[in-house]
Amino acid sequence: MYTFIQGLDTNIKWWSMYACLFGFFYFFSSPFVGKPITPSYSNFSRWYIAWILVAAVYHLPSLQSMGVDLRMNLSLFLTIYISSIVFLLVFHLAFIGLWYLGLVARVAGKRPKILTILQNCAVISIACCVFYSHCGNRAILRERPFERKHSGWFSFWKKEERNTWLAKFLRLNELKDQVCSSWFAPVGSASDYPLLSKWVIYGEIACSGPCDGSSEEISPIYSLWATFIGLYIANYIVERSTGWALTHPRPIEEYQKMKKKQLKPGFLDMVPWYSGTSADLFKTVFDLLVSVTVFVGRFDMRMMQAAMSPPQAKAQEDLLYDHFCEKDEFWFDFMADTGDGGNSSYSVARLLAQPSLRVKGADSVRSLPRGNLLLIGGDLAYPNPSAFTYEKRFFRPFEHALQPPPWYKDEHIAVKKPELPDGVPDLKHYDGPQCFVIPGNHDWFDGLNTYLRYICHKSWLGGWLMPQQRSYFALRLPKRWWIFGLDLALHDDIDVYQFKFFSELILDKVEENDSVIIMTHEPNWLLDWYWNETSGKNIGHLVRDHLKGRCKLRIAGDLHHYMRHSFIPSEKPVHVPHLLVNGCGGAFLHPTHVFSNFSKFYGNSYEMKAAYPSYEDSSRIALGNILKFRKKNWQFDTIGGVIYFVLAFSMFPQCHLKHMLREDTFSSHLTSFLGTVWDAFLYMLGQSYVSSAAALVLLIVAVCFVPTKLSRRKRLTIGLLHVSAHLSAALILMMLMELGVEMCIRHKLLATSGYHTLYEWYRQVEREHFPDPTGLRARLEQWTFGFYPACIKYLMSAFDIPEVMAVTRSNICKNGMDSLSRGGTVIYYASTFLYFWVFSTPVVSLVFGSYLYVCINWLHIHFDEAFSSLRIANYKSFTRFHINRDGDLEVYALAVDKVPKDWKLDPKWDGEPKQPNEMSHRRKYPSKWRAAIAPQDPVATVKIIDQFVIRRTDNSDSQNNDHSS
């Protein structure tokens, strides 16, 4: 401990460098803490961090003085690691060759994974390095192997007290010598093994005085390595040759662990919208560009549906469904924007599937039965419509919540709908839940192809029957209620064929005292106000001039929150008394406070009756962009790190930094530092064409990124401030990195020799501590045609990146950039990028997250971008409607604040008797999975966030009777 304390370097510069280095590396690796190690970006980042952090730390001072010889351990690890890999690869190739010749059992053909071999080699190398750190490579001990050097410490203790824990603690050093000299003693002299005398590494002689001659004892490091390799080979041969690995039963713990892993739903995570490596997002952008440039205004699938429709009478049968209209009372549900995260989508689907929900209202606990009808308001799967996203993100959660019929097959295509169970003559006699779906903008990205295949040509969404055959429809409900499901496509409006169908339906079927609910994907009343635009002209014409006050409610999704606005009574005619948005079906959350000032629609005044989450909670949630942006969007590293390096790379290296190190006070250091950063900025503008062009392109992108609802001057100002923050951060990081390298060079910690400093140092130490009198290394170099030492040499150079960077930097500062070859230039910038990427990625996420926070909370822009970055799965909701016996429409908005992340098989579902060919909606417990923690299950936490009633009367003044809660 005394040596450790004495070795601490108190120079504030070095400890500041340590703090910055470990701080940046911690923030870079923090998103991956606790994530499973898999061959993904997360696993790559961990190895990447370990690699360049070790390469940086062992060059800094204070480690040697503290007794930590990191350089020796690193060199020895790399040497043993490469040797182990080569040896095991040769062994496996030979074993596979014997298998092809039929000399070993058939089960030996099961080839090992490369990752397993690499991991085993790493474990062997670490074990050898740990042994060398404690015991060295001593081959012969000329003194007694165990000597009580500190026996005086124990003389004042009684004999019976010498075995206390304190005595044992003070004798740890003696115990270590005993372990090294007896337990891991050398296996003997090379002369005892004549066949191996030329194939072993020898240990160094350790004696108290001068030693004559060379060691003939086998190195204990080599003995330990050979033992581990031998155990691996023996275990592998036994498993593969005897079939033990395939026939031996698994341990009970391993079997239970494997069974528990299998009993998981395997839901997909939320879509990473800021991922720079997601192929799905690039496909989404491509599909959107194709849809906008090709389909909009040129080709419309809705026109194709109309053209393929049969004659008028038959067409109305395909679009109008009236099999619900004779019921005395009717329950139905509405949800929208599902198919994002599996946990959130299943939470809502589980609630929808329950036979009834017991929820707390304002005064009492109510039981709300499952809806006979489920309406889904579009955006069925994110980020783009495809077979994979529809099946995994949309159908899978609903099938787990309410299983499809036993005879259902995934590949089945419905040719003639409706496809009813046996014994059911028509839809009127089917007592199970049914589902009708309209498409959203995401469903239109491929021209509605996937939607038509999975909705219009499939009969079951889990246990919900899907009778619809078109992307729009009309439903006639009991007590003179109607639902119009409209398809807005990417036009934000209905086409003329839809208008024709619904206008003729209103004229022929909808009576004067009927009430209509219009369901669309987008809530144009909020979006038109936000963007200061006017859309949905055909819908407006249909509502104002054809329905003439019979539209009692408009429901929509697209915005992933819940908001309800009701009209303020006035003398003007009211076209739509209530406006309801509920897009909390499973997608990421959207803010509500951005729309707090909405108050006008169709010339009427409205007031907000309910918002979920509340304005205060919505504003508070936006703060997560500063604190959690990178944790939620670590794949953004690919974009952010490259952008920062392109902005700053032409300023590398900074050769004139000595004046900053000569300052005495902190203020003078800071002034000099900022002045140098400003000079670098001026240099970039005047002489660096690449960085200047990158900054200009970034400015154009930043200005275009600002929503068009603002004026050009505001957009330019916001974009300029945004780019200035990024550019300043990139230049400051560049200067900090160059300053650290300059300090190391001045103190002769870097740029002391050449590109292979670590390798040359190790070869010298190797000759001293690992004697090779038989010339084994020379023979290996000859037999491998120089590959074996070259591989170790360049691998050590990879772990000596700071030295490579510093040597090249010194050459550039002395002789100029023209003195480097093309390969040398690539090596310098590549080594610089490896460290600059780690420093820049946390900063670029912090700057961009702060920009989003300022925009969403202060300027009320970027509501989509600022909340899609947070990928919030909580705050999920759907709306349950009830047409009672009096014809009034009762509306209940149900929600769960927190979505479970872990699920387990529901024992009630598993234990419930199941009859052959039994429909799942008849079961008491229809959902397969429940929350792993019972109090967090959505069924236990669901609550009413809004409740109101729409009276079926003719007087518009009395149409609204609110009971909000």
Secondary structure, DSSP 4 states (H G I P E B T S, - for coil): -HHHHHH----HHHHHHHHHHHHHHHHHHGGGTT----TTHHHHHHHHHHHHHHHHHTTSTTTTTTT--HHHHHHHHHHHHHHHHHHHHHHHHHHHHHHHTT-S-GGGG-PPPHHHHHHHHHHHHHHHHHHHHHHTTEEEESS-SS--TTGGGGTTS-GGGTTSHHHHHHTHHHHHHHIIIIIT----BGGG-GGGTTSSPBPEEE-SS---S---BBPHHHHHHHHHHHHHHHHHHHHHHH-HHHHSPPPHHHHHHHHHHHSS--PPPPP-TT-SS-HHHHHHHHHHHHIIIIITTT--HHHHHHHH--SHHHHHHHHEE-TTTT-SSEEEEEE---SS-HHHHHHHHHHHHSSEEEEE-SSSEEEEEPPSEEEE-S--SSSS--HHHIIIIIIHHHHHHSPPPTT--TT---SSS--PPTT--SGGG--S-EEEE---TGGGTTTTHHHIIIIIT--EETTEE----SS-EEEEEGGGEEEEE---TTTTS--HHHHHHHHHHHHHT--TT-EEEEEESS-HHHHHHHHT----HHHHHIIIIIITT-EEEEEE-SSSSEEEEEEPP-SSPPS-SEEEEE--SSSPP--SGGGTT--EETTEEEEEEEEES-HHHHHHHTTHHHHHHHHH-GGGHHHHHHHHHHHHGGG------HHHHT--SHHHHHHHHHHHHHHHHHHHHHH-HHHHHHHHHHHHHHHHHS-TTS-HHHHHHHHHHHHHHHHHHHHHHHHHHHHHHHHHHHTTSSSSS-TTHHHHHHHHHHHHHS--TT-HHHHHHHHTTTHHHHHHHHHHHHTTHHHHHHHHHHHHHHH-GGGS-HHHHHHHHHHHHHHHHHHHHHHHHHHHHHHHHHIIIII---HHHHHHTTT----EEEEEEEE-TTS-EEEEEEEESS--S-EEE-HHHHHS---TT--GGGSSS--SEEESSGGGSHHHH-EEEEEEEE---S-GGGSEEE---
